[in-house]
Amino acid sequence: MSISPRNEIRSDLDNLESSSNNSNNLWSEIYSTEKYQNISTKDDSFIKNNNSNNNQLLLIQEPKSILDSKFYLIKKIGEGSSGKVYLGIHKDDLNYQNDNVKYYSIKIMNTEKIDLNIFKNEIELLEKINHKNILKIFAYGYGPKISLDKTKNKQPKEFYYIVMEYLMHGELFKYIANVVVNENIGFGENFGRLIFSQLLDGLEAMHNLNICHRDIKLNNILIGENDYILKYVDFGMATENRGKSQSFLGTPNYAAPELLLKQPYYGKSEDIFSLGITLFVLVTGRLPFKLALPNDNLYKYIACGDYVQFWKNKKSMDLSPSFMELFNNMIAFDFTQRPSISEIRQSTWMKEINWELMPLLKQEFISREEKININELYRAKIIDKTQFIKGVFQENKLKNNNINNTSSENTIEDGNEDCNDDYANGGKIKLKSKSKNLRQHIINIRRFLKKEGYLKFRGDIQKFELDVTNGEIDIFLNLQKCKPGYIILNYSQKNGTFQTFEKFKKLLVNIRQIIEK
């Protein structure tokens, strides 16, 4: 089954506002459908993954909703400050005997958090780009008021949605961060060139159409299923290049100095800078510095042109002179000195690319993917660190481990399953609160985190939201009401390493005391 973004499932952007008044049938909750019942068994139902080189089976949970009468939402696979991403399939593919099932990532965005113009902008920009290294969209539209999960008694909200291609291998960042051994492992220069060449191709396609991404980072680069093709995603901050911009956007760790200093900046120069940071992490597994500011302990050398002193702090990394030269140019303090994409391609470092290593790069991805699966088990507390390191990770130990009995000194138990919804790189905790003033609570949290070195760079206090960073990690926090006398604190890691996230989680004890006092 193939779907075109220009067939009947596509919504007309010009009619989005008016369509909300007559779209009562757009969403419908499903608790039993003939097709779903036909494939149910005593165990979890399943459908085959459409990757011919992978026999992995994806379990189907009971679909939460059917979207636009065409797409079943199976399970949540991601969450951010603006909305949630669900794994979905087209209704015609809801048949476990079909070997060509096509999965979709379906982004559901709260209209209270995302302006219609921003939503339209993301759609229009993505539709302009047709490139193998750019995420593809298939459909989009507007949903009436409805709650996706009635069990939590949440007030129904209106949604925008985008149906996108499903990139099953996930974020490029995960292939570098090794949770179990608390270490980030870069791909090195040889593999790094091959990966970086794809990133250059994708960015060139954007810039040729005068489009700037403005939030390039490893977390916004996903990996598709065919030969591990890399694709840029999340164009929520992207824009057409119309001279200098003054909007503070992006991720601080990857942001150019002119943006951090709140000076007018060119989007294309900002993209080149962010791509330079991405390249450094891709090759070494570490950030080059905390923030690109003249007072940063390391970037201050770049700002004043003392590159020799900067690299003296990196001498243990054993990087080639050609790599250092390219990186110096891409993250130059003066944006006019940063190279164009064509100049990057002509750099000495890129000319050393060895295409014969492509088969080995694919094997490297496969090997790292196996470690990712181990990492996910470790995150879920199914195995412990010593089992992995000592090489005694065995299937029978999985069966004997009880997840509920595993505890950690850094874990704050929720104490109420109805208010618990843990997800990757984040979680929720229930807190007692005599005060119903969520705005004051989020202000108090902001003041505390500021003393701990976390600065606010985004977030709406009126909506009880907060984005903070300490230069090493970005954290999103949000407060919401629960049952009387309690509130829920949502927290999620948007950037940074496992170690820095664990360090932040230790502060949750203090945040609990602030709210419950």
C-alpha positions in Angstrom: 0.0 0.0 0.0 1.4 3.4 -1.0 0.2 6.8 0.2 0.8 10.0 -1.5 0.7 13.3 0.4 -1.5 14.7 -2.3 -4.3 12.1 -2.3 -7.5 12.1 -0.4 -6.0 11.8 3.1 -4.2 15.1 2.8 -5.8 18.1 4.5 -5.7 21.5 2.8 -3.7 23.9 5.0 -5.8 26.8 3.9 -8.9 25.1 5.2 -7.5 23.9 8.5 -9.1 26.6 10.7 -12.6 26.1 9.1 -12.3 22.3 9.1 -12.1 22.2 12.9 -15.8 23.1 13.0 -17.0 20.1 10.9 -14.5 17.4 11.8 -16.5 15.5 14.5 -15.8 12.2 12.8 -12.1 12.8 12.4 -11.2 11.0 15.6 -13.1 8.0 17.0 -12.2 5.9 20.0 -12.0 2.2 19.2 -12.5 -0.5 21.8 -13.4 -3.3 19.4 -13.3 -3.5 15.6 -14.0 -6.4 13.4 -10.5 -6.3 11.8 -8.8 -6.0 15.2 -10.8 -8.9 16.7 -9.9 -11.0 13.7 -6.2 -10.9 14.5 -6.4 -11.1 18.3 -5.0 -14.2 20.0 -4.5 -15.4 23.6 -1.2 -13.6 23.5 -0.3 -10.2 22.1 -1.2 -9.8 18.5 1.6 -9.0 16.1 2.4 -7.8 12.7 5.6 -8.3 10.8 8.2 -5.6 10.4 8.4 -4.6 6.7 12.2 -4.7 6.8 13.1 -7.7 4.7 16.5 -7.9 6.4 15.1 -8.0 9.9 12.8 -10.7 11.3 12.0 -8.6 14.4 8.3 -8.6 15.4 6.6 -5.5 16.8 4.0 -6.2 19.4 0.7 -4.4 19.0 -0.8 -2.9 22.0 -4.5 -2.2 21.9 -4.8 0.8 19.5 -5.8 4.0 21.4 -7.5 5.8 18.6 -8.1 5.7 14.9 -7.0 8.9 13.2 -8.8 10.4 10.3 -10.6 7.0 9.8 -7.4 5.7 8.3 -4.5 5.4 10.8 -4.5 3.3 13.9 -2.4 4.7 16.8 -0.6 1.7 18.3 1.7 3.0 21.1 3.5 6.2 22.1 7.2 6.2 21.0 8.2 9.7 21.9 7.3 12.8 23.8 8.4 16.4 23.9 7.3 19.8 25.1 5.0 20.3 22.1 3.4 17.0 21.7 3.7 13.2 21.4 4.7 10.8 18.7 2.8 7.5 18.1 3.6 4.5 16.1 0.8 4.0 13.6 -0.3 1.9 10.7 -2.8 2.4 8.0 -6.1 0.6 8.5 -5.6 -1.5 5.3 -2.4 -2.9 6.8 -4.0 -4.2 10.1 -3.6 -7.8 9.0 -0.8 -9.9 10.5 -0.6 -12.0 7.3 0.6 -9.0 5.3 4.4 -9.1 4.9 4.5 -5.5 3.6 3.1 -3.6 6.6 4.2 0.0 6.5 4.6 1.9 9.8 4.3 5.6 10.3 5.3 8.0 13.0 2.3 10.2 13.8 3.1 13.5 15.6 0.2 14.8 17.7 0.6 18.4 18.8 -1.4 20.4 21.3 -3.0 23.4 19.7 -2.5 25.3 23.1 1.2 24.9 22.7 1.7 25.2 19.0 0.5 28.1 17.0 -1.3 27.3 13.7 1.2 29.4 11.7 4.1 27.4 13.2 2.4 24.2 12.3 1.7 25.4 8.7 5.3 26.6 8.3 6.7 23.1 9.2 4.4 21.4 6.8 5.1 23.9 3.9 8.9 23.6 4.4 8.9 19.8 4.5 6.7 19.6 1.4 9.3 21.7 -0.5 12.1 19.2 0.2 12.2 15.9 -1.6 15.5 14.3 -0.6 16.6 11.0 0.8 18.2 12.6 3.9 15.1 14.6 4.8 12.1 13.2 6.7 9.1 12.6 4.5 5.5 13.5 5.4 2.4 11.7 4.1 -0.6 13.5 5.7 -1.5 16.2 8.1 -4.6 17.8 9.6 -6.5 19.1 12.5 -8.2 17.0 15.2 -11.3 18.1 17.3 -11.4 18.0 21.0 -10.7 14.5 22.3 -8.6 12.9 25.0 -6.1 10.2 23.8 -6.1 8.5 27.2 -9.3 8.4 29.2 -7.8 6.5 32.1 -6.0 9.7 33.3 -9.2 11.8 33.3 -7.4 14.5 31.3 -9.4 17.4 29.8 -9.9 16.9 26.0 -7.7 19.1 23.9 -7.5 20.0 20.2 -4.6 18.6 18.2 -2.7 19.1 15.0 -1.2 16.0 13.5 1.4 15.0 11.0 1.8 11.5 9.5 5.5 10.9 8.8 7.7 8.0 7.7 8.7 5.7 10.6 12.5 5.6 11.0 12.9 2.4 13.0 16.5 2.7 14.0 15.9 5.9 16.0 18.2 8.8 16.9 21.8 8.9 15.9 22.6 10.0 19.4 21.7 6.6 20.8 24.4 5.0 18.7 27.0 7.0 20.5 25.7 7.1 24.1 26.5 3.8 25.9 24.4 3.9 29.0 25.6 0.7 30.6 29.3 1.6 30.8 28.7 5.3 31.4 30.7 6.2 28.3 30.0 7.9 25.0 31.8 6.2 22.1 32.3 8.3 18.9 32.5 6.7 15.4 36.0 7.9 14.8 37.2 9.9 11.7 36.9 7.2 9.0 33.3 6.2 9.8 32.6 9.8 10.7 33.4 11.1 7.2 30.9 8.6 5.7 28.2 9.6 8.1 29.0 13.3 7.8 28.7 13.2 4.0 25.0 12.2 4.4 24.5 15.2 6.7 26.1 17.5 4.2 23.8 16.2 1.5 20.7 16.8 3.5 21.8 20.3 4.7 22.7 21.2 1.1 19.3 20.2 -0.1 17.8 22.5 2.5 20.1 25.5 1.8 19.6 25.2 -1.9 15.9 25.8 -1.3 16.8 28.7 1.1 15.6 26.7 4.1 17.4 26.8 7.4 16.9 24.1 10.0 18.1 26.1 13.1 18.1 23.1 15.5 20.7 20.6 14.0 21.9 18.1 16.6 22.3 14.3 16.9 18.9 14.0 18.5 17.3 15.5 15.4 19.0 13.1 13.0 17.2 9.7 12.7 18.2 6.5 11.0 16.0 4.8 8.4 15.7 1.1 7.8 17.3 0.8 4.4 21.1 0.8 4.7 21.0 3.1 7.7 20.2 6.2 5.7 20.3 9.3 8.0 17.5 11.9 7.9 17.0 15.3 9.4 13.8 15.6 11.4 11.9 18.1 13.5 11.5 21.2 11.4 9.5 23.1 14.0 12.2 25.8 14.2 13.1 25.8 10.5 12.5 28.9 8.4 13.1 30.3 5.0 16.2 32.4 4.9 15.1 36.1 4.7 18.1 37.9 6.0 19.1 38.1 9.7 16.9 36.5 12.4 16.6 37.5 16.0 14.6 34.5 17.4 16.4 32.6 20.1 15.8 29.0 18.9 17.6 25.7 19.0 19.6 23.8 21.6 22.2 25.8 23.6 24.9 23.2 23.4 24.8 23.4 19.6 24.0 27.1 19.2 26.3 29.6 17.6 27.8 32.4 19.8 25.8 35.2 18.0 22.6 33.4 18.9 23.6 32.8 22.5 24.6 36.5 22.8 21.1 37.4 21.4 22.5 39.2 18.4 20.9 39.1 14.9 22.2 36.0 13.0 22.0 34.3 9.6 20.2 30.9 9.7 22.6 29.3 7.3 25.7 30.3 9.3 24.0 29.0 12.4 23.3 25.6 10.7 27.0 25.3 9.8 28.0 26.0 13.4 25.6 23.4 14.8 26.7 20.9 12.2 30.3 21.5 13.3 29.3 20.6 16.9 27.4 17.6 15.6 30.5 16.5 13.7 32.7 16.7 16.8 30.3 14.6 18.9 29.9 12.2 16.0 33.7 11.6 15.8 34.7 11.8 19.5 31.5 11.0 21.4 31.9 14.2 23.5 30.9 17.9 23.3 33.8 20.2 22.4 32.7 22.7 25.1 29.7 23.6 27.2 28.5 26.8 25.4 29.9 28.9 22.6 30.4 32.0 24.7 33.5 34.1 25.1 33.6 33.3 28.9 33.3 29.5 28.4 36.4 27.7 29.8 37.2 26.2 26.3 35.4 28.3 23.7 37.1 31.4 25.0 40.2 30.2 23.1 38.2 29.9 19.9 36.7 33.3 20.4 40.1 35.0 20.6 41.6 32.8 17.8 43.9 30.8 20.1 43.2 27.4 18.5 46.5 25.9 19.7 45.5 26.4 23.4 42.1 25.0 22.7 43.5 21.7 21.2 46.0 21.3 24.0 42.9 20.5 26.1 41.9 17.8 23.6 45.3 16.2 23.0 44.2 12.9 24.4 41.6 12.5 21.6 44.4 12.0 19.0 42.6 13.8 16.2 44.1 14.5 12.7 45.2 18.0 11.8 42.8 18.1 8.9 39.9 17.3 11.2 40.9 20.1 13.6 41.3 22.6 10.8 37.8 21.8 9.5 36.2 22.0 12.9 38.0 25.3 13.7 36.5 26.8 10.6 33.0 25.5 11.1 32.7 26.9 14.7 34.5 30.2 14.1 33.4 33.0 16.4 33.1 35.3 13.4 30.2 33.8 11.3 31.6 35.3 8.1 34.6 33.0 8.5 32.6 29.8 8.5 32.8 27.8 5.3 30.0 27.0 2.9 28.9 23.5 2.3 30.8 23.3 -1.0 34.0 24.5 0.9 33.5 21.8 3.5 33.3 19.2 0.8 36.6 20.5 -0.6 38.3 20.4 2.8 41.4 18.2 3.2 39.5 16.1 5.8 36.6 15.3 3.5 38.8 14.5 0.6 40.2 11.6 2.6 36.9 9.8 2.6 37.1 6.1 1.8 33.9 4.8 0.3 35.1 1.2 0.4 34.4 1.3 4.2 30.6 1.6 3.6 29.9 -2.2 4.2 31.9 -2.0 7.4 30.0 1.1 8.5 26.7 -0.8 8.2 28.2 -3.6 10.3 29.2 -1.0 12.9 25.6 0.3 13.1 24.3 -3.2 13.6 26.9 -3.9 16.3 26.0 -0.7 18.1 22.3 -1.4 17.7 22.8 -4.6 19.7 24.3 -2.5 22.5 21.3 -0.1 22.3 19.0 -3.1 23.0 21.1 -4.0 26.1 21.0 -0.3 27.2 17.2 -0.3 27.0 17.0 -3.4 29.2 19.4 -1.7 31.6 17.3 1.5 31.7 14.2 -0.6 32.4 16.2 -2.2 35.3 15.8 -5.7 33.8 19.6 -6.3 33.9 22.2 -4.6 36.0 25.5 -3.0 35.1 27.7 -5.8 36.4 25.9 -8.4 34.4 26.7 -6.6 31.2 30.3 -5.8 32.0 31.2 -9.3 33.2 29.6 -10.9 30.2 27.2 -13.0 32.2 24.0 -11.5 30.7 21.9 -14.7 30.1 18.4 -15.2 29.1 17.4 -17.1 32.2 18.5 -14.2 34.4 16.0 -12.0 32.5 13.2 -14.4 33.5 14.3 -14.4 37.2 14.6 -10.7 37.6 11.7 -8.8 39.0 11.6 -5.2 37.7 9.4 -4.0 40.6 11.9 -5.2 43.1 14.8 -3.3 41.5 15.5 0.0 43.1 18.1 2.8 42.8 19.1 5.6 45.1 18.5 8.1 42.3 15.0 6.9 41.6 12.0 8.6 43.2 9.1 6.2 43.4 5.7 7.7 42.3 3.7 5.8 44.8 0.6 5.9 42.6 0.4 3.9 39.4 -2.5 6.0 38.2 -0.1 9.0 38.0 3.0 7.2 36.7 4.0 7.2 33.1 7.7 6.7 32.7 9.2 7.0 29.2 12.7 7.1 27.7 15.0 9.7 29.3 12.3 11.1 31.6 9.5 10.3 34.0 6.8 11.6 36.3 6.5 11.9 40.0 3.5 12.6 42.2 4.0 15.3 44.9 1.8 16.4 47.8 0.9 20.1 47.6 -1.3 22.2 49.8 -1.2 25.0 47.3 -3.0 24.9 44.0 -0.9 27.7 42.6 1.1 25.8 39.9 2.6 29.0 38.6 4.2 29.8 41.9 5.5 26.3 42.1 7.2 26.5 38.7 8.7 29.8 39.7 10.2 28.3 42.9 11.6 25.4 40.9 13.2 27.9 38.4 14.8 29.8 41.3 16.2 26.7 42.9 17.6 25.3 39.6 19.2 28.7 38.8 21.2 28.4 42.1 22.3 24.9 40.9 23.6 26.3 37.6 20.5 25.5 35.4 19.4 28.5 33.4 16.0 29.0 31.7 16.2 29.3 28.0 12.6 28.5 26.9 9.3 27.7 28.4 6.0 29.3 29.4 5.6 30.0 33.1 1.9 30.7 32.5 1.5 27.1 31.2 3.7 25.8 34.1 6.5 24.7 31.7 10.2 25.2 32.0 13.2 24.4 29.7 16.6 24.7 31.6 20.2 24.0 30.7 23.5 24.0 32.5 25.5 23.8 29.3 25.8 20.0 29.5 22.2 18.9 29.5 18.8 20.4 28.6 15.8 19.5 30.8 12.1 20.1 30.2 9.8 20.3 33.2 6.1 20.7 33.4 3.6 20.7 36.3 0.0 19.4 36.0 -2.8 18.8 38.5 -3.6 15.3 39.7 -6.2 14.3 42.3 -6.9 16.8 45.1 -3.9 17.6 47.2 -1.4 16.3 44.6 0.4 17.5 41.5 2.5 15.8 38.9 6.0 16.9 37.9 7.0 15.8 34.4 10.6 15.8 33.6 12.5 14.8 30.4 16.0 14.9 29.0 16.2 16.7 25.7 19.9 16.6 25.3 23.1 15.5 27.2 24.5 12.2 28.4 23.2 9.5 30.7 25.6 10.7 33.4 24.5 14.3 33.4 20.8 13.2 33.5 21.5 11.0 36.5 23.1 14.0 38.2 20.1 16.1 37.5 17.7 13.4 38.9 19.4 13.8 42.3 17.9 17.3 42.4 14.4 15.9 42.3 14.6 15.2 46.0 15.2 18.9 46.6 12.4 19.8 44.2 10.0 17.5 46.1 10.9 19.4 49.3 10.3 22.8 47.7 6.8 21.8 46.6 5.8 19.7 49.6 7.0 22.2 52.3 
